[in-house]
Amino acid sequence: MTLPQTGIFALGTLAHSYLELKVRESTDAADLIKAVADLSEPRTTMGGVNLVTGFRPEFWGTVAAASAPVGLHGFVEPVVGGDGFTMPATQRDLFVWISGSSYDVVFDASIGVIAALAGLATPVEEIAGWTYHHDRDLTGFIDGTENPSLSVAPQQVLVPQGAPGAGGTVLLLQKWAHEAADWSELSQEQQEQAMGRTKPDSVELEDKPQTSHVARTDQDEFGHIFRRNTPYGSVTEHGTVFVGFSADQGPLARMLASMAGVDGPRDALTRFATPLTGSYYFLPSADDLLAFATPARG
């Protein structure tokens, strides 16, 4: 059985670093993948942190075509809704996610990763994520209510055995800035109508509006995903890092189109948050990634 990068499912980590890097023009794709594979043994931890890596689908496919899901592509075109609301496409080449129990170890590991890849890839986006009241986002609502349990999640969001890229997963990464002042002016009832859930205990509303976030991202309709979102930012400028995994690109793309209002009403939550980035990455299995690593010396 092909093993995934286990950091994907390492719940309970308090500090996160999300790095997106651009490959230098002179870099050979195989050399970069080898350097990433040499960063750490992905089935364990690196210096007390979890390390997860992914690649722009087209980049991975040039080197490991047999281990690349069919039809998977980067976030190369913005998603534009009927009223002009736009989710930007800011696709990068390499994704590195480091998580741990405290930001000091995450920071040190991030510095180490950037140094190890220097000359091959350049960081273009760095986001520090952290937990907020255990499992809530900065709207005050519980995040990830519909996540499957860890006993089920791998079967739902990993590429199935026997398919190209088995044990890997598709990641949608977005940075959303919150319109905190506008959101805070809403009453709790108005916030719940926008979200489609109760705020204290995240119970789905029976009479939720079709514009609510829950209605526009119904996983029974679009397909199941596994979310590892975190807050980011400061008191004056903050938001959510959307970190969503799926066995294929379809559920993620359909949810984005639904939220943007491409063929229906726009998600009410998008009136209080602005997407700043958007990238798809393929996170290969630990086994497929390690196939590129430098052989251990005896």
N, C-alpha and C positions, 0 to 999 in steps of 0.2 A: 504494500500500500504506500502511495506517495504521500509524504508528510508535508504539511503546510508550514509556513513561517508562524511559529506559535505565538509570537508577540501580538498577532492580530487579535487573539482571544485572551490576552493577559489583562483581565479586568482588575480594577482596584489600584491602578497606578495613579499617582497624584499629580505628576509633572510630565509635560510633553514638549517635544521640539519637533516641528514639522519643517523639513528642509526641501525646497525644490531647486534643482540645479539645471543649468544649461550646459550641454556638452560643447567643449571647445572645437572649433572647426578642424583642427589637426588631429582630433582624437579618433582612434579606431574603435568601433563599437565593441568589438570583442575584448579589447584591452580594458575598456571601462567596466564591462560586466565582470571580467576577471578581478579587477580591483575591488569592486563592490562585494563579490563573493569572498574575497580575502579579508574583508573588514572583520568578520566574526563568524563563528559557527552559529547560524541562525536558529538551531534547535536548542540552544542554551541561552545564556545571557552574556552581555559584554560589560564587564566592570560594574555589575549590579543594575544594569538597565536592559530593557528589551529593544532589539533592533529589528526593524522591518524595512524592506527596500522594495521599490517598484520602478518600472520603466515605462516610458511612452510606448504604447503598443507597437507602433511601427518600428521603433528602435529595437525592442526585444525581438521582433519578428525577423529583422535582417540577420540576426545571429543564431536564433533558436527557433526557426520556422516550425519545426516539428512539435515544439512545446508552446506554441502560440495559439490561443483560441481563434477560431475562424470568424472573420468579420469584425473583430474588435478594432476600434480606431480611436485616435486621440480626440480631444475636445477642440476641434479646429474651427468651428463655426458657432457664433453666439446663438442662444435660444431666445427668440423674440416673440412675445405674446401679442395678442390682437390689439392691445392698446399701446403697444410700443415698449412695454416693460422688457428689459434685456438682461439676460444672464451672460456675462462676458466669457469669451474663450481665451484662456491664457496658458495654453498647454506648454509644459516644460518637458525636459527629457528624462529626468531622474528624480525620484522621490525617496527621501529617507525620513523615517519616523523613529524617534528615540523616546522612550518613556521609562519612568522610574519612580521611586518613592519620594524623591526630593529633587528640586531643580539644580542643585549643585552638581550632582552626579550626571544629570542629563546634560547640563551645560558643558562639563568636561568631555563627555563622550561626543557631543556635537562638534566641539573644537577639534577633537581627534579625527572625526570622520572627514571634516572639511580639509584638514591637513593631509590626510591619506589620499584624498582625491584631487588635491591641487595639481594643476597641470593637465588634468583630464576634464574636469567639470568645474563650473563656477556657480556659487550660490546666487540665486536671484530672488528668492523669497524665503524668509525665516519667520516662523510664527511660534511663540511660546504659549502653550496651552496649560490650563490648570483646572482643577475641579472646583465646583461651587456648590456648597451645601450638599455634599455627597453625590447627588445625581441630577441636579437641576441645572438648566441653562440660565442665562442672564435675564430671561423674561420672567423667571420665578417658577416656571413649570418644570415638571419632571421630564427629562429627555430620554428617549429610547424606550418608551413604555412597551412598544410592540416588538422589541428585540426578542428573538427566540432564546431559549435557555442554551447554555454552553454545551449541553448534551445533544442539542439539535442543530445549533448554528453551523458547525462545519459541514453537515450534510446539505444544508440549505444554501450556503454562500460560497462553497468551494466548487471549482470545476470538477465534475464527477470523474471517477476512475474510468479509464478507457478513452476519454476524450482528449484532444490536444490541449496541453496545459493543465492536466489533471493535478489537483492539489493546490493550484493557484487560485487567485480570485481577482475580480475587477474592482478597482477603487475609484470612486468619485470624490475628489477633494475640492472644496469650495471655502472661501473666506467670506463671511457675511458680517457686515457692519450693522449694528443695531441703531435704530432711531430711538434712543432711550427716552428722551424727553417726551416725544409723542406717545410712546407706549405707556409711560407712567401716568399720563393724563387720562387714560382710559380707566373706567371702573373695573373691578374684578369681573363683573358679569360681562362687560364688553370684551375683556381680554379672553374670557372663556369662550365666548361666541367666535372670536377670531381663531382661537386654537382648536376648538371642538372638544375640549376636555375640561374637567374641573381642575382648578388650580391646586387645592390642597392635596388631593389624592389621585389625580390623573384618571378619573373615571370618564369614559367617553360619553358625550351628551347624546341622549336619544333623539333630540330635535336639533342636532347640529346643522348649521347652514351649509349649503353646498360650496360656499366660498371658504369654509373653515379649512385650516391646515390639515386636520385629520381627514376630511372628505377629499381634499385635493391630492393626498398622498396615501390613499387606501391601499395597503399592501395586498389585501385579498383581490383587488382589481388589477394592480400593476405588477405584482410579484414581490417576493420577500427579500429583504435586505437586512444587514446587520450594521448598526450604527455605533461609532465610537466618538461621537462629538465631544468637544470641550469648549469652554469659554476661552477668550483671549483678550488682551488689551489692558487698558488703564481705566481709571474712573471717568475720564473725559472722552475716551474713544475706545469702544470695546464691541464685542460681538461673539459670534459662534464660528468655530471651525467645523464644517460638515465633513465627516469621515464616514463614508458609506460603502459597504462591501456587498457584492452580489456575484453569483456564479456566472452571470452573463450581463452584458451591457443594457439589455432591454429594459428591465425594471427601473434602473436608474434614469435612463433617458426618458422613459414614459412619465416618471414622476416629475422631472424637470419641466417637460412640456405642459403637464397638467398644472403645476404651480405657476408657470408663466402665463397661463391662459391662452395657449396656442389654439386649442379647439374647444374652449369652454370658459367658464368664469376664472378669474385670476385668484390665486391663494391670498386670503386676507392678510396673512402674516407677511407677505412681501411688501405690504404698505408700511411696514415698520422695521424692515431690514433690507439692506442693499447688498447684492452679491458683488464682490470685488474681483474674485478669481474663479477659474474653473478649469480643471484638468482631470483626465482619465488616466489611470495607470494600471498596468498589469503587474501583479505581485506574484511572481512564479513560486512554485513550491520550493521548500528548502532543498529537496533533492535536485531539482532542475538547476537551482542557483549554484549549489555546491559542485555541480558537474564542471563548472568553469574555474573553480578554485585551484590555487597552486597545490600540487600533491604534497601531503605531509612528508617530512623527512624523517627517516628512522634514526 
